[in-house]
């Protein structure tokens, strides 16, 4: 039951993120200027990693009792590498 709620939460966050992406794409086309498109794109650059962290956190919470501490640490380090790669 708890696992289903976690999976539902993960899916809902991804659905929310995807909806925001589609709305942003429509706005970019509607507004029609490179300057405004870049502003919208910058906002999406913040949203993507935030959703990644939230969904991964929910997933790890659901796996907490099922995977070893070493695997848990490796997943966490992997997420940190992804975030570090986004910085530059």
N, C-alpha and C positions, 0 to 999 in steps of 0.2 A: 504494500500500500504506500509506504513512504517512497519507495523507488519509483512508483508511478507518478507521484507528485513531483519528484525531481526531474524525471523525463519530461513531464508536462511543462515544468518551469523552463527547462532548457529549450524545448521547442517553442514556447511562447516568446522567450527572449530573442531567438533567431527569427521568428516570424515578425516581431516588432522591428528588429533591425532591418530585415528585408523590406518591410513596408516603408520605413524611413528612407531606404536607398531608392526605392521606386519613386517616392514622392520627390526626393531630391533630383532625380533624373528628369522628371517632368518639369520641375521648377527651372532647371538648367536650360532645358529646351525652350520653355515659355519665356524666360527672361532674356535669353538670346545674346548675352554679352560675355566675353571671356572673363572680365573682372568679376562679375557676379557668379559665374560658374566656378571660378577659383575660390570665392568666399564659401560657397556651398560645399565644395569639395574639401576645404579645410575643416569645416564642421564634421564632415563624414570621417575625416582622418582621426578625429577624437572618438567618434562613436564606435568604430571598428574594434580597436584594442579594448575599449571598455566592455563591449559585449563579449569579446573573447575571454577576458578575465572573469566576468560574471558566469558565463556558461561553463568554463573550466572549473571554477570554484564549486558550482553546483554538482558537476560531474564527479569531482574528487570527494565531495561530501557524501555522495551516494556510494562511492567505492571505498570509503574509509575503512571499513572492516574487512574488505575483500582482497586488498592488495598489500604487498609488503611495504614497509617503510622506505626501503631503497627505491622501489618503483615509484612510490609517491613522490620522493625527492627528485627522481629523474624527470617526472612529468612537470614538476614545479620549475626545475631548472630549464627545461625545454620552453616553457612559457616565458621565462625571463629572457631567454635567447631571442625568441620571437619579438618581444617588446624592445629589446636592445637593438635589434635589426631595424625596427621601425624608426628609431631615433635619428639615424643618419642615412 
